[in-house]
Amino acid sequence: MVHNLATVVGLAVFLFGLFVFFTAVLGLFRFDYVLNRMHAAAVGDTLGVFCILIGLILLHGWSLSAAKAVLLLAFLWLTSPVAGHLIAEMEVWTIPDIHAECREEQR
């Protein structure tokens, strides 16, 4: 009974993660400005990776590979948002007329 419940929940979370990835890809194609695209990709990547790895852990059960997936999840959750932020900040610094395209927060 518990195994069937874990399988159903794991499959649902895994499919939700795939849905998040596909909507992030749709955001990449639909948005016009590069910073909007970066935001869609970063949010979709972070939530999608979390849901897919949690779904795989629930489907596979707790083992050494699940512990490795948890470490991978922690690494990706720490590095992906930071990398997205640094790329977006570099884009703001390199565009000469950024105020014409979007509002920028002054620091």
Secondary structure, DSSP 8 states (H G I E B T S, - for coil): -HHHHHHHHHHHHHHHHHHHHHHHHHHHHH--SHHHHHHHHHHHHHHHHHHHHHHHHHHH-SSHHHHHHHHHHHHHHHHHHHHHHHHHHHHHHH-TTHHHHS-----
